[in-house]
Amino acid sequence: MLINFSFGGRQKYVLDTDRTSMADVPGTRKDERIPRRPLPKFDEVEGGLLAAISKDGLFGTALDDRNQYGPHGMIILLFIVALTTGALLYLLR
């Protein structure tokens, strides 16, 4: 981390060795600069995407990541929002 300060009208940059960088945080690997966040807790659902949506709902699956089908639920939600927006724009033209 560089510290910028002015001394006698000239700017100086000094390396601050007292601070730890993000790479020094416990739980990171040597080649990572940004620490990983803990994994979200979710329940394994047997039976596929439809079983996951019927168990946790579309918003619970897509937005809250309650099961392993979160990305699939998010794509379905994207299609629903896109179709609704397109239909509304078509009707208002």
VEXVOMI-343779 format. One line per field, with one value per residue: residue number from 1; chain; y, z, x of N, C-alpha, C in turn. Coordinates in Angstrom, 2 decimals, always signed. Atoms other than C-alpha are relative to their C-alpha. Layout:
% residues N
num <- (NUM, ...) .
cadena <- (A, ...) .
n.c2 <- (Y, ...) .
n.c3 <- (Z, ...) .
n.c1 <- (X, ...) .
ca.c2 <- (Y, ...) .
ca.c3 <- (Z, ...) .
ca.c1 <- (X, ...) .
c.c2 <- (Y, ...) .
c.c3 <- (Z, ...) .
c.c1 <- (X, ...) .
//
This chain:
% residues 93
num <- (1, 2, 3, 4, 5, 6, 7, 8, 9, 10, 11, 12, 13, 14, 15, 16, 17, 18, 19, 20, 21, 22, 23, 24, 25, 26, 27, 28, 29, 30, 31, 32, 33, 34, 35, 36, 37, 38, 39, 40, 41, 42, 43, 44, 45, 46, 47, 48, 49, 50, 51, 52, 53, 54, 55, 56, 57, 58, 59, 60, 61, 62, 63, 64, 65, 66, 67, 68, 69, 70, 71, 72, 73, 74, 75, 76, 77, 78, 79, 80, 81, 82, 83, 84, 85, 86, 87, 88, 89, 90, 91, 92, 93) .
cadena <- (A, A, A, A, A, A, A, A, A, A, A, A, A, A, A, A, A, A, A, A, A, A, A, A, A, A, A, A, A, A, A, A, A, A, A, A, A, A, A, A, A, A, A, A, A, A, A, A, A, A, A, A, A, A, A, A, A, A, A, A, A, A, A, A, A, A, A, A, A, A, A, A, A, A, A, A, A, A, A, A, A, A, A, A, A, A, A, A, A, A, A, A, A) .
n.c2 <- (-1.16, -1.22, -1.17, -1.22, -1.17, -1.10, -0.40, -1.10, -0.33, +1.12, +1.17, +1.20, +1.24, +0.89, +1.30, +0.28, +1.43, +0.38, +0.49, +1.27, -0.05, +0.96, +1.33, +0.52, +0.39, +1.46, +0.62, -0.24, +0.72, -0.88, -0.66, -0.79, -1.32, -0.31, +1.17, +0.61, -0.09, +1.35, +0.54, -0.08, +1.28, +0.37, +1.39, +0.80, +0.40, +1.08, -0.09, -1.00, -1.41, -0.15, +0.36, -1.09, -1.14, +0.32, +0.05, -1.30, -1.11, -0.56, -1.05, +0.62, +0.71, -0.90, -1.15, +0.31, +1.16, +0.99, +1.32, -0.05, -0.44, -1.47, -0.61, +0.39, -0.80, -1.39, -0.10, +0.03, -1.30, -0.95, +0.14, -0.52, -1.47, -0.46, +0.14, -0.99, -1.32, -0.05, -0.07, -1.33, -0.95, +0.23, -0.50, -1.45, -0.71) .
n.c3 <- (+0.00, +0.07, -0.68, +0.69, -0.86, +0.58, -0.85, +0.62, +1.30, +0.93, -0.46, -0.26, -0.18, -0.90, -0.12, -1.36, -0.25, -1.19, +0.40, +0.71, +1.23, +0.02, +0.21, -1.29, -0.82, -0.12, +0.84, +1.42, +0.55, +0.31, +1.28, +0.01, -0.62, -0.63, -0.76, +0.38, -1.00, -0.34, +0.88, -0.59, -0.39, +0.80, -0.12, +1.22, +0.39, +0.98, +0.88, +1.03, -0.17, -0.36, -1.41, -0.78, +0.02, -0.78, -1.43, -0.53, +0.76, +1.02, -0.58, -0.94, +0.75, +0.83, -0.68, -1.31, +0.14, -1.02, +0.47, +1.01, +1.29, -0.01, +1.31, +0.94, -0.38, +0.40, +1.45, +0.19, -0.43, +1.04, +1.11, -0.41, -0.01, +1.39, +0.69, -0.55, +0.50, +1.43, +0.19, -0.43, +1.01, +1.20, -0.24, -0.17, +1.20) .
n.c1 <- (+0.85, -0.80, +0.55, -0.38, -0.07, -0.76, -1.12, -0.75, +0.54, -0.11, +0.75, -0.79, +0.75, -0.70, +0.63, +0.47, -0.15, +0.76, +1.32, +0.02, +0.79, +1.09, -0.56, -0.47, +1.14, +0.07, +1.01, -0.27, -1.15, -1.13, +0.17, +1.22, -0.12, +1.27, +0.42, +1.27, +1.06, +0.44, +1.04, +1.34, +0.59, +1.16, +0.41, +0.00, +1.35, +0.07, +1.15, -0.18, +0.35, +1.42, +0.13, -0.59, +0.91, +1.20, -0.35, -0.43, +0.56, -0.90, -0.84, -0.92, -1.04, -0.79, -0.58, -0.56, -0.90, +0.34, -0.41, -1.06, +0.53, +0.12, -0.24, +1.06, +1.17, -0.25, +0.22, +1.46, +0.48, -0.40, +0.95, +1.31, -0.09, -0.15, +1.29, +0.93, -0.41, +0.30, +1.45, +0.44, -0.42, +0.81, +1.34, -0.02, -0.47) .
ca.c2 <- (+0.00, +3.34, +6.42, +9.79, +12.79, +16.16, +17.19, +20.59, +21.11, +17.75, +14.64, +11.51, +7.95, +5.62, +1.91, +1.13, -2.26, -2.16, -2.85, -6.30, -6.72, -8.70, -11.57, -11.91, -12.62, -16.16, -18.48, -17.19, -19.05, -17.66, -16.81, -15.06, -11.35, -11.23, -13.50, -15.92, -15.47, -18.44, -20.71, -20.19, -22.91, -24.72, -27.97, -30.65, -31.34, -34.62, -34.60, -31.69, -28.09, -28.55, -30.28, -27.46, -24.79, -26.64, -27.04, -23.55, -21.47, -19.62, -16.61, -18.80, -20.85, -17.97, -15.12, -16.77, -19.77, -22.20, -25.15, -26.05, -24.84, -21.10, -20.20, -22.15, -20.39, -17.04, -17.73, -18.65, -15.44, -13.50, -14.94, -14.07, -10.47, -10.14, -11.51, -9.26, -6.19, -7.04, -7.60, -4.34, -2.38, -4.00, -3.08, +0.53, +1.32) .
ca.c3 <- (+0.00, -1.00, +1.15, -0.57, +1.42, +0.57, +1.91, +1.07, -1.88, -3.47, -3.30, -1.84, -1.95, +0.86, +1.06, +4.14, +5.47, +8.61, +6.75, +5.56, +2.04, +1.10, +0.11, +3.74, +5.03, +6.44, +4.15, +0.89, -1.35, -2.29, -5.85, -4.84, -4.12, -3.13, -0.32, -1.09, +0.63, +2.48, +0.43, +0.88, +2.63, +0.37, +0.37, -2.23, -4.12, -5.90, -8.94, -10.99, -11.50, -11.29, -7.92, -6.69, -7.80, -6.28, -2.98, -2.56, -5.10, -8.08, -6.07, -3.35, -5.91, -8.13, -5.70, -2.35, -3.67, -1.41, -3.59, -6.33, -9.15, -8.43, -11.80, -13.70, -11.76, -12.49, -16.24, -16.03, -14.08, -16.75, -19.48, -17.50, -16.97, -20.62, -21.89, -19.55, -20.58, -24.26, -23.99, -22.09, -24.63, -27.47, -25.90, -25.23, -28.73) .
ca.c1 <- (+0.00, +1.49, +0.97, +1.04, +2.29, +3.73, +7.14, +8.62, +6.31, +7.16, +5.03, +6.56, +5.28, +6.22, +5.52, +3.42, +4.50, +2.33, -0.91, -1.80, -3.01, -6.08, -3.81, -2.66, -6.17, -6.49, -8.39, -6.96, -4.59, -1.19, -2.26, -5.51, -5.70, -9.38, -10.58, -13.38, -16.71, -18.16, -20.38, -24.12, -26.09, -28.51, -30.41, -29.80, -33.02, -33.64, -35.89, -34.58, -35.51, -39.29, -38.96, -36.73, -39.19, -42.14, -40.24, -38.70, -40.62, -39.19, -37.99, -36.50, -34.64, -33.53, -32.88, -32.14, -30.12, -31.95, -30.94, -28.47, -30.76, -30.33, -28.73, -31.40, -34.15, -32.51, -32.60, -36.30, -36.93, -35.02, -37.27, -40.40, -39.26, -38.21, -41.54, -43.49, -41.48, -41.81, -45.57, -46.02, -44.00, -45.95, -49.26, -48.21, -46.98) .
c.c2 <- (+1.23, +1.13, +1.23, +1.13, +1.03, +0.43, +1.08, +0.33, -1.12, -1.18, -1.19, -1.17, -0.95, -1.31, -0.27, -1.50, -0.46, -0.60, -1.36, +0.16, -1.04, -1.42, -0.63, -0.44, -1.52, -0.56, +0.25, -0.82, +1.01, +0.79, +0.85, +1.34, +0.37, -1.23, -0.51, +0.20, -1.42, -0.45, +0.13, -1.38, -0.25, -1.48, -0.68, -0.45, -1.09, +0.22, +1.12, +1.37, +0.17, -0.37, +1.10, +1.20, -0.30, -0.03, +1.40, +1.19, +0.57, +1.07, -0.56, -0.71, +0.99, +1.07, -0.33, -1.18, -1.04, -1.42, +0.17, +0.50, +1.51, +0.63, -0.34, +0.79, +1.45, +0.20, -0.03, +1.34, +1.09, -0.08, +0.56, +1.52, +0.54, -0.11, +1.01, +1.40, +0.14, +0.11, +1.37, +1.08, -0.16, +0.58, +1.53, +0.76, +0.66) .
c.c3 <- (+0.00, +0.70, -0.68, +1.03, -0.66, +0.99, -0.73, -1.39, -1.02, +0.58, +0.14, +0.16, +0.83, +0.10, +1.46, +0.23, +1.22, -0.35, -0.68, -1.26, +0.06, -0.21, +1.30, +0.91, +0.10, -0.85, -1.48, -0.43, -0.35, -1.29, -0.08, +0.69, +0.76, +0.77, -0.46, +1.10, +0.34, -0.91, +0.66, +0.36, -0.89, +0.16, -1.36, -0.28, -1.05, -0.88, -1.01, +0.35, +0.43, +1.46, +0.89, +0.05, +0.80, +1.50, +0.57, -0.70, -0.97, +0.60, +1.02, -0.69, -0.72, +0.81, +1.32, -0.03, +1.08, -0.42, -1.15, -1.36, -0.07, -1.36, -1.03, +0.29, -0.40, -1.49, -0.30, +0.40, -1.01, -1.19, +0.35, -0.01, -1.42, -0.77, +0.49, -0.51, -1.48, -0.28, +0.39, -1.01, -1.30, +0.16, +0.10, -1.25, -0.75) .
c.c1 <- (+0.90, -0.73, +0.57, +0.05, +0.90, +1.08, +0.79, -0.47, +0.09, -0.76, +0.93, -0.96, +0.83, -0.78, -0.35, +0.03, -0.79, -1.36, +0.14, -0.84, -1.10, +0.53, +0.49, -1.14, -0.04, -1.14, +0.18, +1.20, +1.09, -0.23, -1.27, +0.23, -1.27, -0.47, -1.35, -1.02, -0.44, -1.14, -1.37, -0.51, -1.21, -0.26, +0.08, -1.42, +0.11, -1.22, +0.05, -0.53, -1.46, -0.24, +0.57, -0.92, -1.26, +0.30, +0.26, -0.62, +1.02, +0.91, +0.98, +1.13, +0.91, +0.73, +0.68, +0.97, -0.26, +0.36, +0.99, -0.48, -0.20, +0.26, -1.08, -1.28, +0.15, -0.22, -1.50, -0.61, +0.35, -0.95, -1.37, +0.00, +0.12, -1.31, -1.01, +0.32, -0.31, -1.48, -0.53, +0.39, -0.79, -1.40, -0.04, +0.44, -1.12) .
//
